[in-house]
Amino acid sequence: MEVSVDTIKTLRERTSAGIMDCKRALVESDGDLDKAEEMLAQLGIASAAKRASRTTNEGLIESYIHSGGRIGVIVEINCETDFVARTDEFKELAHDVAMQVAAMAPLYVDSEDIPDGAEAGDQESVLMLQPFIKDPTKSIRDLVSESVGKLGENIKVRRFTRFSLGE
């Protein structure tokens, strides 16, 4: 099947995937943009799994002060290179994660961080398991995995601190 350049461009704008990946997904989905986008999302998750063992020594620290100045968050997100850490997509991810921490007040980054004998309660206490506040159909883990697929590097939320007046 022949895929038009405009269709490839549209899919690329929706997913930020590479041109050839977009073309391949469109050919395999017979030109259906939604199916192609879903296929690319699956590829992003698969590529995130492949990159999970890579060292993440670069990144950035994002701060977020919620309106009114009563809640503040500092979050550290790591990636493999400083080049990726300077991209707008990475900065947006860091900002979204900081807003998530401010809004949802998780206790732990991931399930492995829960100390032995401590009760974590439910998924609300673990950041990576929480539904994303901007799109509840995906979790923070899904959000990070999508970013790994788009940026081509391993990304980890390393730690966060949340400050709230009166707590």
Phi and psi in radians as a Rosetta constraint file:
Dihedral C 1 N 2 CA 2 C 2 CIRCULARHARMONIC -1.575 0.35
Dihedral N 2 CA 2 C 2 N 3 CIRCULARHARMONIC 2.289 0.35
Dihedral C 2 N 3 CA 3 C 3 CIRCULARHARMONIC -1.957 0.35
Dihedral N 3 CA 3 C 3 N 4 CIRCULARHARMONIC 2.341 0.35
Dihedral C 3 N 4 CA 4 C 4 CIRCULARHARMONIC -1.304 0.35
Dihedral N 4 CA 4 C 4 N 5 CIRCULARHARMONIC 2.700 0.35
Dihedral C 4 N 5 CA 5 C 5 CIRCULARHARMONIC -1.110 0.35
Dihedral N 5 CA 5 C 5 N 6 CIRCULARHARMONIC -0.640 0.35
Dihedral C 5 N 6 CA 6 C 6 CIRCULARHARMONIC -1.111 0.35
Dihedral N 6 CA 6 C 6 N 7 CIRCULARHARMONIC -0.684 0.35
Dihedral C 6 N 7 CA 7 C 7 CIRCULARHARMONIC -1.160 0.35
Dihedral N 7 CA 7 C 7 N 8 CIRCULARHARMONIC -0.729 0.35
Dihedral C 7 N 8 CA 8 C 8 CIRCULARHARMONIC -1.083 0.35
Dihedral N 8 CA 8 C 8 N 9 CIRCULARHARMONIC -0.763 0.35
Dihedral C 8 N 9 CA 9 C 9 CIRCULARHARMONIC -1.083 0.35
Dihedral N 9 CA 9 C 9 N 10 CIRCULARHARMONIC -0.748 0.35
Dihedral C 9 N 10 CA 10 C 10 CIRCULARHARMONIC -1.070 0.35
Dihedral N 10 CA 10 C 10 N 11 CIRCULARHARMONIC -0.799 0.35
Dihedral C 10 N 11 CA 11 C 11 CIRCULARHARMONIC -1.138 0.35
Dihedral N 11 CA 11 C 11 N 12 CIRCULARHARMONIC -0.691 0.35
Dihedral C 11 N 12 CA 12 C 12 CIRCULARHARMONIC -1.091 0.35
Dihedral N 12 CA 12 C 12 N 13 CIRCULARHARMONIC -0.712 0.35
Dihedral C 12 N 13 CA 13 C 13 CIRCULARHARMONIC -1.138 0.35
Dihedral N 13 CA 13 C 13 N 14 CIRCULARHARMONIC -0.628 0.35
Dihedral C 13 N 14 CA 14 C 14 CIRCULARHARMONIC -1.301 0.35
Dihedral N 14 CA 14 C 14 N 15 CIRCULARHARMONIC -0.525 0.35
Dihedral C 14 N 15 CA 15 C 15 CIRCULARHARMONIC -2.062 0.35
Dihedral N 15 CA 15 C 15 N 16 CIRCULARHARMONIC -0.316 0.35
Dihedral C 15 N 16 CA 16 C 16 CIRCULARHARMONIC 1.104 0.35
Dihedral N 16 CA 16 C 16 N 17 CIRCULARHARMONIC 0.322 0.35
Dihedral C 16 N 17 CA 17 C 17 CIRCULARHARMONIC -1.372 0.35
Dihedral N 17 CA 17 C 17 N 18 CIRCULARHARMONIC 2.880 0.35
Dihedral C 17 N 18 CA 18 C 18 CIRCULARHARMONIC -1.147 0.35
Dihedral N 18 CA 18 C 18 N 19 CIRCULARHARMONIC 2.742 0.35
Dihedral C 18 N 19 CA 19 C 19 CIRCULARHARMONIC -1.053 0.35
Dihedral N 19 CA 19 C 19 N 20 CIRCULARHARMONIC -0.825 0.35
Dihedral C 19 N 20 CA 20 C 20 CIRCULARHARMONIC -1.177 0.35
Dihedral N 20 CA 20 C 20 N 21 CIRCULARHARMONIC -0.626 0.35
Dihedral C 20 N 21 CA 21 C 21 CIRCULARHARMONIC -1.108 0.35
Dihedral N 21 CA 21 C 21 N 22 CIRCULARHARMONIC -0.728 0.35
Dihedral C 21 N 22 CA 22 C 22 CIRCULARHARMONIC -1.091 0.35
Dihedral N 22 CA 22 C 22 N 23 CIRCULARHARMONIC -0.789 0.35
Dihedral C 22 N 23 CA 23 C 23 CIRCULARHARMONIC -1.087 0.35
Dihedral N 23 CA 23 C 23 N 24 CIRCULARHARMONIC -0.807 0.35
Dihedral C 23 N 24 CA 24 C 24 CIRCULARHARMONIC -1.036 0.35
Dihedral N 24 CA 24 C 24 N 25 CIRCULARHARMONIC -0.779 0.35
Dihedral C 24 N 25 CA 25 C 25 CIRCULARHARMONIC -1.138 0.35
Dihedral N 25 CA 25 C 25 N 26 CIRCULARHARMONIC -0.670 0.35
Dihedral C 25 N 26 CA 26 C 26 CIRCULARHARMONIC -1.190 0.35
Dihedral N 26 CA 26 C 26 N 27 CIRCULARHARMONIC -0.679 0.35
Dihedral C 26 N 27 CA 27 C 27 CIRCULARHARMONIC -1.122 0.35
Dihedral N 27 CA 27 C 27 N 28 CIRCULARHARMONIC -0.782 0.35
Dihedral C 27 N 28 CA 28 C 28 CIRCULARHARMONIC -1.181 0.35
Dihedral N 28 CA 28 C 28 N 29 CIRCULARHARMONIC -0.478 0.35
Dihedral C 28 N 29 CA 29 C 29 CIRCULARHARMONIC -1.739 0.35
Dihedral N 29 CA 29 C 29 N 30 CIRCULARHARMONIC 0.237 0.35
Dihedral C 29 N 30 CA 30 C 30 CIRCULARHARMONIC 0.970 0.35
Dihedral N 30 CA 30 C 30 N 31 CIRCULARHARMONIC 0.669 0.35
Dihedral C 30 N 31 CA 31 C 31 CIRCULARHARMONIC 1.467 0.35
Dihedral N 31 CA 31 C 31 N 32 CIRCULARHARMONIC 0.035 0.35
Dihedral C 31 N 32 CA 32 C 32 CIRCULARHARMONIC -1.375 0.35
Dihedral N 32 CA 32 C 32 N 33 CIRCULARHARMONIC 1.953 0.35
Dihedral C 32 N 33 CA 33 C 33 CIRCULARHARMONIC -1.074 0.35
Dihedral N 33 CA 33 C 33 N 34 CIRCULARHARMONIC -0.729 0.35
Dihedral C 33 N 34 CA 34 C 34 CIRCULARHARMONIC -1.141 0.35
Dihedral N 34 CA 34 C 34 N 35 CIRCULARHARMONIC -0.766 0.35
Dihedral C 34 N 35 CA 35 C 35 CIRCULARHARMONIC -1.118 0.35
Dihedral N 35 CA 35 C 35 N 36 CIRCULARHARMONIC -0.716 0.35
Dihedral C 35 N 36 CA 36 C 36 CIRCULARHARMONIC -1.117 0.35
Dihedral N 36 CA 36 C 36 N 37 CIRCULARHARMONIC -0.708 0.35
Dihedral C 36 N 37 CA 37 C 37 CIRCULARHARMONIC -1.116 0.35
Dihedral N 37 CA 37 C 37 N 38 CIRCULARHARMONIC -0.706 0.35
Dihedral C 37 N 38 CA 38 C 38 CIRCULARHARMONIC -1.126 0.35
Dihedral N 38 CA 38 C 38 N 39 CIRCULARHARMONIC -0.716 0.35
Dihedral C 38 N 39 CA 39 C 39 CIRCULARHARMONIC -1.091 0.35
Dihedral N 39 CA 39 C 39 N 40 CIRCULARHARMONIC -0.733 0.35
Dihedral C 39 N 40 CA 40 C 40 CIRCULARHARMONIC -1.156 0.35
Dihedral N 40 CA 40 C 40 N 41 CIRCULARHARMONIC -0.612 0.35
Dihedral C 40 N 41 CA 41 C 41 CIRCULARHARMONIC -1.108 0.35
Dihedral N 41 CA 41 C 41 N 42 CIRCULARHARMONIC -0.727 0.35
Dihedral C 41 N 42 CA 42 C 42 CIRCULARHARMONIC -1.125 0.35
Dihedral N 42 CA 42 C 42 N 43 CIRCULARHARMONIC -0.682 0.35
Dihedral C 42 N 43 CA 43 C 43 CIRCULARHARMONIC -1.109 0.35
Dihedral N 43 CA 43 C 43 N 44 CIRCULARHARMONIC -0.678 0.35
Dihedral C 43 N 44 CA 44 C 44 CIRCULARHARMONIC -1.096 0.35
Dihedral N 44 CA 44 C 44 N 45 CIRCULARHARMONIC -0.726 0.35
Dihedral C 44 N 45 CA 45 C 45 CIRCULARHARMONIC -1.156 0.35
Dihedral N 45 CA 45 C 45 N 46 CIRCULARHARMONIC -0.710 0.35
Dihedral C 45 N 46 CA 46 C 46 CIRCULARHARMONIC -1.147 0.35
Dihedral N 46 CA 46 C 46 N 47 CIRCULARHARMONIC -0.714 0.35
Dihedral C 46 N 47 CA 47 C 47 CIRCULARHARMONIC -1.218 0.35
Dihedral N 47 CA 47 C 47 N 48 CIRCULARHARMONIC -0.533 0.35
Dihedral C 47 N 48 CA 48 C 48 CIRCULARHARMONIC -1.132 0.35
Dihedral N 48 CA 48 C 48 N 49 CIRCULARHARMONIC -0.694 0.35
Dihedral C 48 N 49 CA 49 C 49 CIRCULARHARMONIC -1.133 0.35
Dihedral N 49 CA 49 C 49 N 50 CIRCULARHARMONIC -0.659 0.35
Dihedral C 49 N 50 CA 50 C 50 CIRCULARHARMONIC -1.170 0.35
Dihedral N 50 CA 50 C 50 N 51 CIRCULARHARMONIC -0.595 0.35
Dihedral C 50 N 51 CA 51 C 51 CIRCULARHARMONIC -1.540 0.35
Dihedral N 51 CA 51 C 51 N 52 CIRCULARHARMONIC -0.088 0.35
Dihedral C 51 N 52 CA 52 C 52 CIRCULARHARMONIC -1.035 0.35
Dihedral N 52 CA 52 C 52 N 53 CIRCULARHARMONIC -0.465 0.35
Dihedral C 52 N 53 CA 53 C 53 CIRCULARHARMONIC -1.530 0.35
Dihedral N 53 CA 53 C 53 N 54 CIRCULARHARMONIC -0.120 0.35
Dihedral C 53 N 54 CA 54 C 54 CIRCULARHARMONIC -1.239 0.35
Dihedral N 54 CA 54 C 54 N 55 CIRCULARHARMONIC 2.561 0.35
Dihedral C 54 N 55 CA 55 C 55 CIRCULARHARMONIC -1.284 0.35
Dihedral N 55 CA 55 C 55 N 56 CIRCULARHARMONIC 2.382 0.35
Dihedral C 55 N 56 CA 56 C 56 CIRCULARHARMONIC -2.073 0.35
Dihedral N 56 CA 56 C 56 N 57 CIRCULARHARMONIC 1.680 0.35
Dihedral C 56 N 57 CA 57 C 57 CIRCULARHARMONIC -1.931 0.35
Dihedral N 57 CA 57 C 57 N 58 CIRCULARHARMONIC -0.068 0.35
Dihedral C 57 N 58 CA 58 C 58 CIRCULARHARMONIC -1.933 0.35
Dihedral N 58 CA 58 C 58 N 59 CIRCULARHARMONIC -3.052 0.35
Dihedral C 58 N 59 CA 59 C 59 CIRCULARHARMONIC 2.423 0.35
Dihedral N 59 CA 59 C 59 N 60 CIRCULARHARMONIC -2.669 0.35
Dihedral C 59 N 60 CA 60 C 60 CIRCULARHARMONIC -2.699 0.35
Dihedral N 60 CA 60 C 60 N 61 CIRCULARHARMONIC 2.863 0.35
Dihedral C 60 N 61 CA 61 C 61 CIRCULARHARMONIC -1.940 0.35
Dihedral N 61 CA 61 C 61 N 62 CIRCULARHARMONIC 2.149 0.35
Dihedral C 61 N 62 CA 62 C 62 CIRCULARHARMONIC -1.906 0.35
Dihedral N 62 CA 62 C 62 N 63 CIRCULARHARMONIC 2.382 0.35
Dihedral C 62 N 63 CA 63 C 63 CIRCULARHARMONIC -1.997 0.35
Dihedral N 63 CA 63 C 63 N 64 CIRCULARHARMONIC 2.609 0.35
Dihedral C 63 N 64 CA 64 C 64 CIRCULARHARMONIC -2.521 0.35
Dihedral N 64 CA 64 C 64 N 65 CIRCULARHARMONIC 2.219 0.35
Dihedral C 64 N 65 CA 65 C 65 CIRCULARHARMONIC -1.985 0.35
Dihedral N 65 CA 65 C 65 N 66 CIRCULARHARMONIC 2.084 0.35
Dihedral C 65 N 66 CA 66 C 66 CIRCULARHARMONIC -1.247 0.35
Dihedral N 66 CA 66 C 66 N 67 CIRCULARHARMONIC 2.647 0.35
Dihedral C 66 N 67 CA 67 C 67 CIRCULARHARMONIC -0.910 0.35
Dihedral N 67 CA 67 C 67 N 68 CIRCULARHARMONIC 2.420 0.35
Dihedral C 67 N 68 CA 68 C 68 CIRCULARHARMONIC 1.646 0.35
Dihedral N 68 CA 68 C 68 N 69 CIRCULARHARMONIC -0.246 0.35
Dihedral C 68 N 69 CA 69 C 69 CIRCULARHARMONIC 1.179 0.35
Dihedral N 69 CA 69 C 69 N 70 CIRCULARHARMONIC 0.411 0.35
Dihedral C 69 N 70 CA 70 C 70 CIRCULARHARMONIC -1.692 0.35
Dihedral N 70 CA 70 C 70 N 71 CIRCULARHARMONIC -0.290 0.35
Dihedral C 70 N 71 CA 71 C 71 CIRCULARHARMONIC -2.294 0.35
Dihedral N 71 CA 71 C 71 N 72 CIRCULARHARMONIC 2.325 0.35
Dihedral C 71 N 72 CA 72 C 72 CIRCULARHARMONIC -2.365 0.35
Dihedral N 72 CA 72 C 72 N 73 CIRCULARHARMONIC 2.613 0.35
Dihedral C 72 N 73 CA 73 C 73 CIRCULARHARMONIC -2.396 0.35
Dihedral N 73 CA 73 C 73 N 74 CIRCULARHARMONIC 2.466 0.35
Dihedral C 73 N 74 CA 74 C 74 CIRCULARHARMONIC -2.175 0.35
Dihedral N 74 CA 74 C 74 N 75 CIRCULARHARMONIC 2.218 0.35
Dihedral C 74 N 75 CA 75 C 75 CIRCULARHARMONIC -2.275 0.35
Dihedral N 75 CA 75 C 75 N 76 CIRCULARHARMONIC 2.428 0.35
Dihedral C 75 N 76 CA 76 C 76 CIRCULARHARMONIC -1.881 0.35
Dihedral N 76 CA 76 C 76 N 77 CIRCULARHARMONIC 2.155 0.35
Dihedral C 76 N 77 CA 77 C 77 CIRCULARHARMONIC -2.139 0.35
Dihedral N 77 CA 77 C 77 N 78 CIRCULARHARMONIC 2.246 0.35
Dihedral C 77 N 78 CA 78 C 78 CIRCULARHARMONIC -1.910 0.35
Dihedral N 78 CA 78 C 78 N 79 CIRCULARHARMONIC 2.625 0.35
Dihedral C 78 N 79 CA 79 C 79 CIRCULARHARMONIC -2.445 0.35
Dihedral N 79 CA 79 C 79 N 80 CIRCULARHARMONIC -3.061 0.35
Dihedral C 79 N 80 CA 80 C 80 CIRCULARHARMONIC -1.467 0.35
Dihedral N 80 CA 80 C 80 N 81 CIRCULARHARMONIC -0.598 0.35
Dihedral C 80 N 81 CA 81 C 81 CIRCULARHARMONIC -2.309 0.35
Dihedral N 81 CA 81 C 81 N 82 CIRCULARHARMONIC 2.690 0.35
Dihedral C 81 N 82 CA 82 C 82 CIRCULARHARMONIC -1.228 0.35
Dihedral N 82 CA 82 C 82 N 83 CIRCULARHARMONIC -0.395 0.35
Dihedral C 82 N 83 CA 83 C 83 CIRCULARHARMONIC -1.036 0.35
Dihedral N 83 CA 83 C 83 N 84 CIRCULARHARMONIC -0.840 0.35
Dihedral C 83 N 84 CA 84 C 84 CIRCULARHARMONIC -1.188 0.35
Dihedral N 84 CA 84 C 84 N 85 CIRCULARHARMONIC -0.653 0.35
Dihedral C 84 N 85 CA 85 C 85 CIRCULARHARMONIC -1.065 0.35
Dihedral N 85 CA 85 C 85 N 86 CIRCULARHARMONIC -0.426 0.35
Dihedral C 85 N 86 CA 86 C 86 CIRCULARHARMONIC -1.574 0.35
Dihedral N 86 CA 86 C 86 N 87 CIRCULARHARMONIC -0.077 0.35
Dihedral C 86 N 87 CA 87 C 87 CIRCULARHARMONIC -1.302 0.35
Dihedral N 87 CA 87 C 87 N 88 CIRCULARHARMONIC 2.674 0.35
Dihedral C 87 N 88 CA 88 C 88 CIRCULARHARMONIC -1.107 0.35
Dihedral N 88 CA 88 C 88 N 89 CIRCULARHARMONIC -0.619 0.35
Dihedral C 88 N 89 CA 89 C 89 CIRCULARHARMONIC -1.122 0.35
Dihedral N 89 CA 89 C 89 N 90 CIRCULARHARMONIC -0.717 0.35
Dihedral C 89 N 90 CA 90 C 90 CIRCULARHARMONIC -1.197 0.35
Dihedral N 90 CA 90 C 90 N 91 CIRCULARHARMONIC -0.734 0.35
Dihedral C 90 N 91 CA 91 C 91 CIRCULARHARMONIC -1.100 0.35
Dihedral N 91 CA 91 C 91 N 92 CIRCULARHARMONIC -0.672 0.35
Dihedral C 91 N 92 CA 92 C 92 CIRCULARHARMONIC -1.139 0.35
Dihedral N 92 CA 92 C 92 N 93 CIRCULARHARMONIC -0.723 0.35
Dihedral C 92 N 93 CA 93 C 93 CIRCULARHARMONIC -1.040 0.35
Dihedral N 93 CA 93 C 93 N 94 CIRCULARHARMONIC -0.821 0.35
Dihedral C 93 N 94 CA 94 C 94 CIRCULARHARMONIC -1.055 0.35
Dihedral N 94 CA 94 C 94 N 95 CIRCULARHARMONIC -0.731 0.35
Dihedral C 94 N 95 CA 95 C 95 CIRCULARHARMONIC -1.129 0.35
Dihedral N 95 CA 95 C 95 N 96 CIRCULARHARMONIC -0.770 0.35
Dihedral C 95 N 96 CA 96 C 96 CIRCULARHARMONIC -1.077 0.35
Dihedral N 96 CA 96 C 96 N 97 CIRCULARHARMONIC -0.718 0.35
Dihedral C 96 N 97 CA 97 C 97 CIRCULARHARMONIC -1.162 0.35
Dihedral N 97 CA 97 C 97 N 98 CIRCULARHARMONIC -0.704 0.35
Dihedral C 97 N 98 CA 98 C 98 CIRCULARHARMONIC -1.107 0.35
Dihedral N 98 CA 98 C 98 N 99 CIRCULARHARMONIC -0.729 0.35
Dihedral C 98 N 99 CA 99 C 99 CIRCULARHARMONIC -1.119 0.35
Dihedral N 99 CA 99 C 99 N 100 CIRCULARHARMONIC -0.651 0.35
Dihedral C 99 N 100 CA 100 C 100 CIRCULARHARMONIC -1.075 0.35
Dihedral N 100 CA 100 C 100 N 101 CIRCULARHARMONIC -0.797 0.35
Dihedral C 100 N 101 CA 101 C 101 CIRCULARHARMONIC -1.111 0.35
Dihedral N 101 CA 101 C 101 N 102 CIRCULARHARMONIC -0.712 0.35
Dihedral C 101 N 102 CA 102 C 102 CIRCULARHARMONIC -1.104 0.35
Dihedral N 102 CA 102 C 102 N 103 CIRCULARHARMONIC -0.750 0.35
Dihedral C 102 N 103 CA 103 C 103 CIRCULARHARMONIC -1.342 0.35
Dihedral N 103 CA 103 C 103 N 104 CIRCULARHARMONIC -0.692 0.35
Dihedral C 103 N 104 CA 104 C 104 CIRCULARHARMONIC -1.839 0.35
Dihedral N 104 CA 104 C 104 N 105 CIRCULARHARMONIC -0.192 0.35
Dihedral C 104 N 105 CA 105 C 105 CIRCULARHARMONIC 0.860 0.35
Dihedral N 105 CA 105 C 105 N 106 CIRCULARHARMONIC 0.979 0.35
Dihedral C 105 N 106 CA 106 C 106 CIRCULARHARMONIC -1.201 0.35
Dihedral N 106 CA 106 C 106 N 107 CIRCULARHARMONIC 2.804 0.35
Dihedral C 106 N 107 CA 107 C 107 CIRCULARHARMONIC -1.732 0.35
Dihedral N 107 CA 107 C 107 N 108 CIRCULARHARMONIC -0.537 0.35
Dihedral C 107 N 108 CA 108 C 108 CIRCULARHARMONIC -2.286 0.35
Dihedral N 108 CA 108 C 108 N 109 CIRCULARHARMONIC 2.677 0.35
Dihedral C 108 N 109 CA 109 C 109 CIRCULARHARMONIC -1.266 0.35
Dihedral N 109 CA 109 C 109 N 110 CIRCULARHARMONIC -0.902 0.35
Dihedral C 109 N 110 CA 110 C 110 CIRCULARHARMONIC -2.429 0.35
Dihedral N 110 CA 110 C 110 N 111 CIRCULARHARMONIC 2.951 0.35
Dihedral C 110 N 111 CA 111 C 111 CIRCULARHARMONIC -1.044 0.35
Dihedral N 111 CA 111 C 111 N 112 CIRCULARHARMONIC -0.566 0.35
Dihedral C 111 N 112 CA 112 C 112 CIRCULARHARMONIC -1.192 0.35
Dihedral N 112 CA 112 C 112 N 113 CIRCULARHARMONIC -0.302 0.35
Dihedral C 112 N 113 CA 113 C 113 CIRCULARHARMONIC -1.460 0.35
Dihedral N 113 CA 113 C 113 N 114 CIRCULARHARMONIC -0.156 0.35
Dihedral C 113 N 114 CA 114 C 114 CIRCULARHARMONIC -1.256 0.35
Dihedral N 114 CA 114 C 114 N 115 CIRCULARHARMONIC 2.135 0.35
Dihedral C 114 N 115 CA 115 C 115 CIRCULARHARMONIC -1.133 0.35
Dihedral N 115 CA 115 C 115 N 116 CIRCULARHARMONIC 2.638 0.35
Dihedral C 115 N 116 CA 116 C 116 CIRCULARHARMONIC -1.029 0.35
Dihedral N 116 CA 116 C 116 N 117 CIRCULARHARMONIC 2.360 0.35
Dihedral C 116 N 117 CA 117 C 117 CIRCULARHARMONIC 1.504 0.35
Dihedral N 117 CA 117 C 117 N 118 CIRCULARHARMONIC -0.221 0.35
Dihedral C 117 N 118 CA 118 C 118 CIRCULARHARMONIC -1.495 0.35
Dihedral N 118 CA 118 C 118 N 119 CIRCULARHARMONIC 2.481 0.35
Dihedral C 118 N 119 CA 119 C 119 CIRCULARHARMONIC -1.635 0.35
Dihedral N 119 CA 119 C 119 N 120 CIRCULARHARMONIC 2.112 0.35
Dihedral C 119 N 120 CA 120 C 120 CIRCULARHARMONIC -1.482 0.35
Dihedral N 120 CA 120 C 120 N 121 CIRCULARHARMONIC -0.224 0.35
Dihedral C 120 N 121 CA 121 C 121 CIRCULARHARMONIC 1.381 0.35
Dihedral N 121 CA 121 C 121 N 122 CIRCULARHARMONIC -1.780 0.35
Dihedral C 121 N 122 CA 122 C 122 CIRCULARHARMONIC -2.334 0.35
Dihedral N 122 CA 122 C 122 N 123 CIRCULARHARMONIC -2.989 0.35
Dihedral C 122 N 123 CA 123 C 123 CIRCULARHARMONIC -1.131 0.35
Dihedral N 123 CA 123 C 123 N 124 CIRCULARHARMONIC -0.315 0.35
Dihedral C 123 N 124 CA 124 C 124 CIRCULARHARMONIC -1.147 0.35
Dihedral N 124 CA 124 C 124 N 125 CIRCULARHARMONIC -0.409 0.35
Dihedral C 124 N 125 CA 125 C 125 CIRCULARHARMONIC -1.520 0.35
Dihedral N 125 CA 125 C 125 N 126 CIRCULARHARMONIC -0.121 0.35
Dihedral C 125 N 126 CA 126 C 126 CIRCULARHARMONIC -1.997 0.35
Dihedral N 126 CA 126 C 126 N 127 CIRCULARHARMONIC 2.002 0.35
Dihedral C 126 N 127 CA 127 C 127 CIRCULARHARMONIC -0.904 0.35
Dihedral N 127 CA 127 C 127 N 128 CIRCULARHARMONIC -0.889 0.35
Dihedral C 127 N 128 CA 128 C 128 CIRCULARHARMONIC -1.147 0.35
Dihedral N 128 CA 128 C 128 N 129 CIRCULARHARMONIC -0.330 0.35
Dihedral C 128 N 129 CA 129 C 129 CIRCULARHARMONIC -1.664 0.35
Dihedral N 129 CA 129 C 129 N 130 CIRCULARHARMONIC -0.209 0.35
Dihedral C 129 N 130 CA 130 C 130 CIRCULARHARMONIC -1.203 0.35
Dihedral N 130 CA 130 C 130 N 131 CIRCULARHARMONIC 2.537 0.35
Dihedral C 130 N 131 CA 131 C 131 CIRCULARHARMONIC -1.183 0.35
Dihedral N 131 CA 131 C 131 N 132 CIRCULARHARMONIC 2.418 0.35
Dihedral C 131 N 132 CA 132 C 132 CIRCULARHARMONIC -1.163 0.35
Dihedral N 132 CA 132 C 132 N 133 CIRCULARHARMONIC 2.287 0.35
Dihedral C 132 N 133 CA 133 C 133 CIRCULARHARMONIC -1.126 0.35
Dihedral N 133 CA 133 C 133 N 134 CIRCULARHARMONIC -0.490 0.35
Dihedral C 133 N 134 CA 134 C 134 CIRCULARHARMONIC -1.490 0.35
Dihedral N 134 CA 134 C 134 N 135 CIRCULARHARMONIC -0.377 0.35
Dihedral C 134 N 135 CA 135 C 135 CIRCULARHARMONIC -2.643 0.35
Dihedral N 135 CA 135 C 135 N 136 CIRCULARHARMONIC 1.543 0.35
Dihedral C 135 N 136 CA 136 C 136 CIRCULARHARMONIC -1.089 0.35
Dihedral N 136 CA 136 C 136 N 137 CIRCULARHARMONIC -0.133 0.35
Dihedral C 136 N 137 CA 137 C 137 CIRCULARHARMONIC -1.317 0.35
Dihedral N 137 CA 137 C 137 N 138 CIRCULARHARMONIC -0.217 0.35
Dihedral C 137 N 138 CA 138 C 138 CIRCULARHARMONIC -2.259 0.35
Dihedral N 138 CA 138 C 138 N 139 CIRCULARHARMONIC 2.684 0.35
Dihedral C 138 N 139 CA 139 C 139 CIRCULARHARMONIC -1.579 0.35
Dihedral N 139 CA 139 C 139 N 140 CIRCULARHARMONIC 2.985 0.35
Dihedral C 139 N 140 CA 140 C 140 CIRCULARHARMONIC -1.106 0.35
Dihedral N 140 CA 140 C 140 N 141 CIRCULARHARMONIC -0.628 0.35
Dihedral C 140 N 141 CA 141 C 141 CIRCULARHARMONIC -1.037 0.35
Dihedral N 141 CA 141 C 141 N 142 CIRCULARHARMONIC -0.733 0.35
Dihedral C 141 N 142 CA 142 C 142 CIRCULARHARMONIC -1.113 0.35
Dihedral N 142 CA 142 C 142 N 143 CIRCULARHARMONIC -0.727 0.35
Dihedral C 142 N 143 CA 143 C 143 CIRCULARHARMONIC -1.046 0.35
Dihedral N 143 CA 143 C 143 N 144 CIRCULARHARMONIC -0.796 0.35
Dihedral C 143 N 144 CA 144 C 144 CIRCULARHARMONIC -1.151 0.35
Dihedral N 144 CA 144 C 144 N 145 CIRCULARHARMONIC -0.735 0.35
Dihedral C 144 N 145 CA 145 C 145 CIRCULARHARMONIC -1.080 0.35
Dihedral N 145 CA 145 C 145 N 146 CIRCULARHARMONIC -0.696 0.35
Dihedral C 145 N 146 CA 146 C 146 CIRCULARHARMONIC -1.081 0.35
Dihedral N 146 CA 146 C 146 N 147 CIRCULARHARMONIC -0.707 0.35
Dihedral C 146 N 147 CA 147 C 147 CIRCULARHARMONIC -1.146 0.35
Dihedral N 147 CA 147 C 147 N 148 CIRCULARHARMONIC -0.653 0.35
Dihedral C 147 N 148 CA 148 C 148 CIRCULARHARMONIC -1.058 0.35
Dihedral N 148 CA 148 C 148 N 149 CIRCULARHARMONIC -0.775 0.35
Dihedral C 148 N 149 CA 149 C 149 CIRCULARHARMONIC -1.117 0.35
Dihedral N 149 CA 149 C 149 N 150 CIRCULARHARMONIC -0.700 0.35
Dihedral C 149 N 150 CA 150 C 150 CIRCULARHARMONIC -1.268 0.35
Dihedral N 150 CA 150 C 150 N 151 CIRCULARHARMONIC -0.747 0.35
Dihedral C 150 N 151 CA 151 C 151 CIRCULARHARMONIC -1.584 0.35
Dihedral N 151 CA 151 C 151 N 152 CIRCULARHARMONIC -0.319 0.35
Dihedral C 151 N 152 CA 152 C 152 CIRCULARHARMONIC 1.360 0.35
Dihedral N 152 CA 152 C 152 N 153 CIRCULARHARMONIC 0.330 0.35
Dihedral C 152 N 153 CA 153 C 153 CIRCULARHARMONIC -2.372 0.35
Dihedral N 153 CA 153 C 153 N 154 CIRCULARHARMONIC 2.752 0.35
Dihedral C 153 N 154 CA 154 C 154 CIRCULARHARMONIC -1.198 0.35
Dihedral N 154 CA 154 C 154 N 155 CIRCULARHARMONIC 2.400 0.35
Dihedral C 154 N 155 CA 155 C 155 CIRCULARHARMONIC -2.299 0.35
Dihedral N 155 CA 155 C 155 N 156 CIRCULARHARMONIC 2.368 0.35
Dihedral C 155 N 156 CA 156 C 156 CIRCULARHARMONIC -2.349 0.35
Dihedral N 156 CA 156 C 156 N 157 CIRCULARHARMONIC 2.398 0.35
Dihedral C 156 N 157 CA 157 C 157 CIRCULARHARMONIC -1.476 0.35
Dihedral N 157 CA 157 C 157 N 158 CIRCULARHARMONIC 1.967 0.35
Dihedral C 157 N 158 CA 158 C 158 CIRCULARHARMONIC -1.480 0.35
Dihedral N 158 CA 158 C 158 N 159 CIRCULARHARMONIC -0.866 0.35
Dihedral C 158 N 159 CA 159 C 159 CIRCULARHARMONIC -2.863 0.35
Dihedral N 159 CA 159 C 159 N 160 CIRCULARHARMONIC 2.888 0.35
Dihedral C 159 N 160 CA 160 C 160 CIRCULARHARMONIC -2.641 0.35
Dihedral N 160 CA 160 C 160 N 161 CIRCULARHARMONIC 2.775 0.35
Dihedral C 160 N 161 CA 161 C 161 CIRCULARHARMONIC -2.366 0.35
Dihedral N 161 CA 161 C 161 N 162 CIRCULARHARMONIC 2.346 0.35
Dihedral C 161 N 162 CA 162 C 162 CIRCULARHARMONIC -2.057 0.35
Dihedral N 162 CA 162 C 162 N 163 CIRCULARHARMONIC 2.284 0.35
Dihedral C 162 N 163 CA 163 C 163 CIRCULARHARMONIC -2.003 0.35
Dihedral N 163 CA 163 C 163 N 164 CIRCULARHARMONIC 2.376 0.35
Dihedral C 163 N 164 CA 164 C 164 CIRCULARHARMONIC -2.486 0.35
Dihedral N 164 CA 164 C 164 N 165 CIRCULARHARMONIC 2.275 0.35
Dihedral C 164 N 165 CA 165 C 165 CIRCULARHARMONIC -1.068 0.35
Dihedral N 165 CA 165 C 165 N 166 CIRCULARHARMONIC 2.360 0.35
Dihedral C 165 N 166 CA 166 C 166 CIRCULARHARMONIC 1.499 0.35
Dihedral N 166 CA 166 C 166 N 167 CIRCULARHARMONIC -0.017 0.35
